[in-house]
Amino acid sequence: MLPKLVITDIDGVWTDGGMYYTAEGDVMKRFSVKDGWGVIFLRELDIPVAIMTGENTQIVQKRADKLKIDYCYLGVKDKVAQAEELCRELGISLSEVAFIGDDLNDLPLLRLVGYSASPSNTPEYVKREVKYVTAAHGGYGAFREFVEKLLSDNGVLEKTVGKFL
């Protein structure tokens, strides 16, 4: 069954987990453009995407805006509570959600959703608890691979990708 919502962490999933600082103290993050296609594929199937990150940075909001992601939650301390609130708003249950996360603060939600995943460079104790571990590292197309796995498992990947060829 295709999820009715896909939730993603950012640092360590869409980024390599690094924080880059300029001499002036500005923070930068590196995103892979490959992951944007995952969002586009989900939009094509009318599956909303939600970003939930513990970081509170406008860099993430700018990336969400560029990709037209409607649900972007910054500075989230309790991802389970935030996900439950969004599920109530959308009229769905956590069992209808797919979530990709990479660290300790993601584990409670990873344990509750219908489909869970993590990038390959995630700590072993997290990888042991998810249904799918991507071949890609965080920041190098892990989100897109996760989305393509969801679509492939549900028999809609080729048709969805074909719309863009």
C-alpha positions as CSV (number, residue, x, y, z in Angstrom):
1,M,0.0,0.0,0.0
2,L,1.3,3.4,-0.9
3,P,1.7,5.7,2.1
4,K,-0.7,8.6,2.5
5,L,2.1,10.8,3.8
6,V,5.9,10.7,3.7
7,I,7.8,12.3,6.5
8,T,11.5,13.0,6.3
9,D,14.2,14.2,8.6
10,I,16.8,16.5,7.0
11,D,20.2,16.4,8.6
12,G,21.8,13.1,7.8
13,V,19.0,12.3,5.3
14,W,18.9,15.1,2.8
15,T,22.3,16.4,4.0
16,D,25.5,14.6,4.8
17,G,25.0,15.7,8.5
18,G,27.8,18.2,8.3
19,M,27.4,21.9,9.2
20,Y,29.6,24.3,7.2
21,Y,30.5,27.6,8.8
22,T,31.9,30.7,7.0
23,A,34.4,32.9,8.6
24,E,31.5,35.3,9.4
25,G,29.7,32.5,11.3
26,D,27.1,31.8,8.6
27,V,25.9,28.2,8.5
28,M,25.5,26.4,5.2
29,K,24.1,22.9,4.3
30,R,24.7,20.9,1.2
31,F,21.6,19.3,-0.4
32,S,21.6,16.8,-3.2
33,V,19.3,17.9,-6.1
34,K,18.6,14.1,-6.6
35,D,16.4,14.2,-3.5
36,G,14.1,16.9,-5.1
37,W,13.0,14.3,-7.6
38,G,11.6,12.2,-4.8
39,V,9.4,15.1,-3.8
40,I,8.3,15.6,-7.4
41,F,7.5,11.9,-7.8
42,L,5.4,11.9,-4.6
43,R,3.6,15.1,-5.7
44,E,2.7,13.4,-9.0
45,L,0.9,10.7,-6.9
46,D,-0.7,13.3,-4.6
47,I,1.3,12.1,-1.6
48,P,2.2,15.0,0.7
49,V,5.7,15.3,2.1
50,A,6.5,16.7,5.5
51,I,9.9,17.8,6.8
52,M,10.5,17.3,10.5
53,T,13.8,18.5,11.8
54,G,15.2,19.3,15.2
55,E,17.2,22.1,13.6
56,N,15.7,25.5,13.5
57,T,17.3,27.1,10.4
58,Q,15.8,29.0,7.5
59,I,18.1,27.1,5.2
60,V,15.7,24.1,5.5
61,Q,12.7,26.3,5.0
62,K,14.2,27.8,1.8
63,R,14.7,24.2,0.5
64,A,11.2,23.3,1.4
65,D,9.9,26.5,-0.3
66,K,11.9,25.7,-3.5
67,L,10.4,22.2,-3.7
68,K,6.9,23.5,-2.7
69,I,6.7,21.2,0.4
70,D,3.6,22.3,2.3
71,Y,4.6,20.8,5.7
72,C,7.9,22.0,7.1
73,Y,8.4,21.8,10.8
74,L,11.6,23.3,12.2
75,G,12.9,23.0,15.8
76,V,10.8,19.8,16.5
77,K,11.6,18.3,19.9
78,D,9.0,15.6,19.7
79,K,8.6,14.1,16.2
80,V,5.9,11.6,17.4
81,A,3.7,14.4,18.7
82,Q,4.2,16.5,15.6
83,A,3.5,13.5,13.3
84,E,0.4,12.6,15.3
85,E,-0.9,16.2,15.0
86,L,-0.3,16.2,11.2
87,C,-2.0,12.8,10.9
88,R,-5.1,14.1,12.7
89,E,-5.1,17.1,10.4
90,L,-4.9,14.9,7.3
91,G,-7.4,12.3,8.7
92,I,-4.9,9.4,8.5
93,S,-3.0,7.1,11.0
94,L,0.7,6.6,11.6
95,S,0.3,3.2,10.0
96,E,-0.3,5.0,6.7
97,V,2.9,7.1,7.0
98,A,6.4,6.3,5.7
99,F,9.3,8.0,7.5
100,I,13.0,8.2,6.9
101,G,15.3,9.3,9.7
102,D,18.8,8.7,10.8
103,D,19.5,9.1,14.5
104,L,18.3,8.7,18.1
105,N,15.7,11.5,18.0
106,D,14.1,9.7,15.0
107,L,13.8,6.3,16.6
108,P,10.5,6.8,18.5
109,L,8.7,7.8,15.2
110,L,10.5,5.2,13.1
111,R,9.1,2.6,15.5
112,L,5.5,3.7,15.0
113,V,5.0,4.4,11.3
114,G,3.8,1.9,8.7
115,Y,7.1,2.0,6.8
116,S,10.5,3.2,8.1
117,A,13.9,3.7,6.5
118,S,17.3,5.2,7.2
119,P,20.3,6.0,5.1
120,S,23.2,3.6,4.9
121,N,25.5,5.8,7.0
122,T,23.1,5.7,10.0
123,P,24.2,4.1,13.3
124,E,23.7,0.4,13.4
125,Y,21.3,0.6,16.4
126,V,19.0,2.7,14.2
127,K,19.4,0.6,11.0
128,R,18.4,-2.5,13.0
129,E,15.0,-1.0,13.7
130,V,13.9,0.1,10.2
131,K,12.3,-1.8,7.4
132,Y,14.6,-0.4,4.7
133,V,18.2,0.9,4.7
134,T,19.2,2.8,1.6
135,A,22.4,2.1,-0.3
136,A,22.9,5.8,-0.6
137,H,24.4,7.8,2.3
138,G,22.5,10.8,3.7
139,G,23.0,13.8,1.5
140,Y,23.7,11.7,-1.6
141,G,20.2,10.7,-2.8
142,A,19.0,8.7,0.1
143,F,15.6,10.3,0.2
144,R,15.1,9.8,-3.6
145,E,16.1,6.1,-3.2
146,F,13.7,5.7,-0.3
147,V,10.8,7.2,-2.4
148,E,11.7,5.1,-5.5
149,K,11.7,2.0,-3.2
150,L,8.2,2.9,-2.0
151,L,7.0,3.4,-5.5
152,S,8.7,0.3,-6.8
153,D,7.2,-1.9,-4.1
154,N,3.8,-0.6,-5.0
155,G,4.2,-1.1,-8.8
156,V,4.0,2.6,-9.7
157,L,7.7,3.6,-10.1
158,E,8.0,3.0,-13.9
159,K,4.7,4.8,-14.7
160,T,5.6,7.7,-12.5
161,V,9.1,8.1,-13.8
162,G,7.8,7.6,-17.4
163,K,5.7,10.8,-17.0
164,F,9.0,12.8,-17.0
165,L,10.7,11.0,-19.9
